[in-house]
Amino acid sequence: MSENIRLNKYIATLGICSRRKADELIAAREVKVNGNIITDMGTQVDPDKDTVTVENISHEPTTQNTEFVYIALNKPVDIISSSSSEQGTSVIDLITKEQYYKPKFEDDVLKLDGVRLYPVGRLDKDSEGLILLTNDGELTNELTHPRYEHEKEYEVTIDKKLMPDAKKLLTKGMLLKGEHYGGLQIVKEWNQGKRVVLTVILKEGKNRHIRKMLGQLGYNVSVLRRIRIGKLKLGTLTIGRWKFVKRSDII
């Protein structure tokens, strides 16, 4: 017999999203319990008895403990960071035995049977590199909530040399259309032909954070590749391929 738990925590435990995002979905009337729309943030559910529906996807009660799965994917450009394919090919579509980084060990992929994965945070459609997928909602919350300040590292290719004044503004942070964008830690800068490559670290990440800041200062970003999340590095993982990782590899 299970104990009742708060609805947003249960949604996070299912791996759907963070508790914060769950509260947003509840407020938007996107969550039902046993067919009834829920708007009360304090609602409690019984995991053994209640059916929870989030954005029209139902999750039946279960008495089994969910085994958490963690996957690192090298996302190609033009793939969307979504658990749905409604707006194009999503990162979930790439988690197949054919895309597994060790094709001869495709039996490893069997552990994904029945597991519903969700991407951790977002990586823009026109960006590439490391993205995590998991069914661990608590990890998702810790990696995406700004207060935890987990680092994410990127390689950014721009069209010209970064001037000292621009570097100072990028480091300090900027106000764009009334919204504050936190500063970038610029770790490295080198020439690549006529272009310049920067290695930058972010501890928070708004939508198109790096591109917007550089664009405001007159720089064009041609390549944006994420190479690290927390402790986990992209390493030599081929673009479009994925592999299993451990939670301890990430934070």
C-alpha positions in Angstrom: 0.0 0.0 0.0 1.5 3.3 -1.1 1.2 6.7 0.6 -0.5 9.7 -1.1 2.0 12.2 -2.6 1.7 15.7 -4.0 0.6 15.7 -7.6 3.5 17.7 -8.9 6.0 15.4 -7.2 4.3 12.3 -8.7 4.4 13.8 -12.2 8.2 14.5 -11.7 8.7 10.9 -10.4 7.1 9.6 -13.6 9.8 11.5 -15.5 7.4 13.7 -17.4 8.9 17.0 -16.3 10.2 18.9 -13.2 7.9 19.9 -10.3 8.0 23.5 -11.4 6.9 22.6 -14.9 4.2 20.3 -13.5 2.7 23.2 -11.5 2.6 25.2 -14.8 0.8 22.4 -16.5 -1.7 22.2 -13.6 -2.3 25.9 -13.8 -2.9 25.6 -17.6 -5.6 22.9 -16.9 -3.4 20.3 -18.7 -3.5 17.7 -15.9 -6.3 15.3 -14.9 -6.7 12.8 -12.1 -9.1 10.0 -12.9 -10.5 12.0 -15.7 -11.1 15.2 -13.7 -9.2 18.4 -14.5 -7.1 19.5 -11.5 -6.2 23.1 -10.8 -5.3 22.8 -7.1 -1.5 22.7 -6.7 -1.8 20.9 -3.4 -3.7 17.9 -4.8 -2.5 14.5 -3.5 -2.6 11.3 -5.5 -2.3 7.6 -4.7 0.2 6.1 -7.2 -1.4 2.6 -6.7 -4.9 3.7 -7.5 -5.0 7.0 -9.5 -4.7 7.5 -13.2 -2.9 10.8 -14.0 -3.3 12.3 -17.4 -0.8 15.0 -18.5 -1.3 16.8 -21.8 -3.7 14.1 -22.9 -1.3 11.2 -22.2 -2.6 8.9 -19.4 -0.3 7.2 -16.9 -2.0 4.2 -15.2 -1.4 3.4 -11.5 1.4 0.9 -10.9 2.8 -0.7 -7.8 6.2 -1.3 -9.5 9.2 0.9 -8.8 10.4 2.6 -11.9 14.0 2.1 -12.7 15.6 5.3 -13.8 17.4 5.5 -17.1 19.9 8.1 -18.2 20.9 8.6 -21.9 23.4 11.0 -23.5 22.6 11.9 -27.1 24.7 13.9 -29.6 21.8 15.9 -31.1 22.1 16.8 -34.8 20.9 20.2 -36.2 17.2 20.2 -37.2 16.1 17.7 -34.5 13.8 19.2 -31.9 14.2 18.8 -28.1 10.8 17.5 -27.4 9.1 14.3 -26.3 6.6 14.7 -29.1 7.1 14.5 -32.9 4.2 16.8 -33.7 6.5 19.6 -34.9 9.2 17.5 -36.5 11.7 14.8 -35.8 12.4 14.8 -32.1 15.3 13.6 -30.0 13.1 10.7 -28.8 12.9 9.4 -32.4 16.7 8.9 -32.4 16.7 6.5 -29.4 16.6 3.4 -31.5 18.9 0.3 -31.6 20.2 1.5 -35.0 21.4 4.8 -33.4 22.9 3.1 -30.4 26.7 3.8 -30.2 27.5 0.1 -30.0 25.4 -1.5 -32.7 26.6 -5.0 -31.9 25.3 -4.7 -28.4 21.7 -3.8 -29.3 20.4 -6.2 -26.6 21.3 -3.4 -24.2 18.5 -1.4 -25.7 16.0 -3.8 -24.4 16.1 -2.1 -21.0 14.2 0.8 -22.6 11.1 -1.4 -23.2 8.2 0.4 -21.5 10.3 3.4 -20.4 8.9 6.8 -21.3 11.9 9.2 -21.8 11.9 13.0 -21.7 14.6 15.5 -22.7 16.3 17.4 -19.9 15.9 21.1 -20.8 16.2 22.3 -24.4 18.7 22.5 -27.2 17.6 24.7 -30.0 16.6 23.1 -33.3 19.5 24.9 -35.1 22.0 23.8 -32.3 23.8 20.5 -31.9 25.6 18.5 -29.2 24.9 16.9 -25.9 21.4 16.5 -24.6 20.2 14.2 -21.8 17.1 12.1 -21.8 15.7 10.4 -18.7 12.6 9.3 -16.8 14.1 10.8 -13.6 12.0 14.0 -13.0 14.0 15.0 -9.9 17.2 15.0 -11.9 15.5 17.1 -14.6 14.4 19.6 -12.0 17.9 19.9 -10.5 19.6 20.4 -13.9 17.1 22.9 -15.2 16.3 25.0 -12.1 18.5 28.1 -12.1 19.1 28.0 -8.3 21.2 24.8 -8.6 23.6 26.6 -11.0 24.7 23.4 -12.8 27.2 24.3 -15.6 26.5 23.8 -19.3 29.5 24.3 -21.7 29.3 25.2 -25.3 31.5 25.7 -28.4 30.2 28.7 -30.3 31.5 29.7 -33.8 31.0 33.4 -34.7 31.8 35.5 -37.8 34.4 37.9 -36.4 36.8 38.6 -33.5 35.2 39.2 -30.1 36.0 42.8 -29.1 36.9 43.6 -25.5 33.7 45.8 -24.9 31.5 42.9 -26.2 33.3 40.4 -24.0 32.7 42.6 -21.0 29.0 42.8 -21.7 28.7 39.1 -22.3 30.4 38.3 -19.1 28.3 40.8 -17.1 24.9 39.8 -18.5 22.5 41.8 -20.6 18.9 43.2 -20.5 17.1 42.2 -23.7 13.5 43.4 -24.2 13.1 43.9 -20.5 14.4 40.4 -19.6 17.7 39.8 -17.9 20.1 37.3 -19.5 22.8 36.1 -17.1 26.5 36.4 -18.0 28.6 33.9 -19.9 31.9 32.7 -18.6 34.2 32.8 -21.7 36.8 30.1 -21.1 38.6 30.1 -24.5 38.8 31.9 -27.8 40.6 30.9 -30.9 40.7 31.5 -34.7 39.3 29.0 -37.2 40.0 30.4 -40.6 38.1 33.7 -40.9 35.8 32.6 -38.0 36.3 32.6 -34.3 35.4 29.8 -31.9 34.5 30.5 -28.3 34.1 28.1 -25.4 31.6 29.4 -23.0 29.9 28.2 -19.8 26.3 29.0 -18.7 24.8 28.4 -15.3 21.3 29.3 -16.4 19.8 29.0 -19.8 16.9 31.0 -21.3 15.6 30.3 -24.8 18.3 31.0 -27.3 20.3 32.6 -24.6 23.8 32.7 -26.2 22.5 33.5 -29.7 20.4 36.4 -28.5 23.2 38.0 -26.5 25.8 37.7 -29.3 23.2 38.8 -31.9 22.4 41.9 -29.9 26.1 42.8 -30.2 26.3 42.2 -33.9 27.8 38.7 -34.0 26.4 36.0 -36.2 26.5 32.4 -34.7 27.1 29.8 -37.4 27.6 26.8 -35.1 26.5 26.2 -31.5 27.5 22.9 -30.0 26.9 21.9 -26.3 29.8 19.8 -25.1 29.2 19.4 -21.4 26.3 19.2 -18.9 27.4 19.2 -15.3 30.2 16.5 -15.1 29.1 14.8 -18.3 31.1 15.5 -21.4 30.1 14.9 -25.0 33.5 13.4 -25.7 33.8 11.3 -28.9 30.1 10.3 -29.2 29.3 10.5 -32.9 26.6 12.9 -34.0 23.2 11.3 -34.0 24.3 8.5 -31.7 23.4 7.8 -28.1 24.6 5.8 -25.1 23.6 5.0 -21.5 25.2 6.9 -18.7 25.0 6.8 -14.9 23.5 9.5 -12.7 26.8 9.8 -11.0 28.4 10.7 -14.4 26.1 13.8 -14.6 26.1 15.5 -11.2 
